[in-house]
Amino acid sequence: GGISQTMNTTLRRRTLYRSIIFLTFIICFLSTPCSAESQDSAKPYLVAVVDFENETGSPANVPLVKAMTDSVITGFVKSGAIRVVERSRIAKILEEQKFVLSGLIDTAQLANVGKLLAAEHIVVGSLSRMDTSWTASMRLLEVKTGRILLAEMFQVEDQAHILPKTRDTAETFIKKISVGKKENYLITFI
């Protein structure tokens, strides 16, 4: 009886060890992202930031509107999660397609521009002035679907608050763009 009990204990231990090794292998394997999909999810999104429109009625505000666009671009690049299409490429596509910035209100046209640029998202914005207040708006468009994912607007009394508010809005957009970046895992049973 003692030999058979020792053999049963040895067999149970071997089975237990094999099960532990197998489960460890499965857990390690499940927590390893698929190579092709993880590379895609680690790749930064490509976003086109179209020059913001100056709707203030004054050419003197063109530098401020340009600074707003630059502020968004800088925030995106610094995030590391977003690559930005070069302005010259955007201008070239707009020129080739005979698009005028003021005519880019239609999301279908924006989506077409995004597809031509191979961008996943497009950001557009504008600055206007009514009496003593400044109003800025920004929109984030998903190129694939052509729908507006996010629209933000802010109003300030002091011109000095425009750029900080623009940076804050860019941060909101960065978070929205980055939300969908999740790794996919491969599950295999042996």
Disulfide bonds with the S-S distance in Angstrom:
none
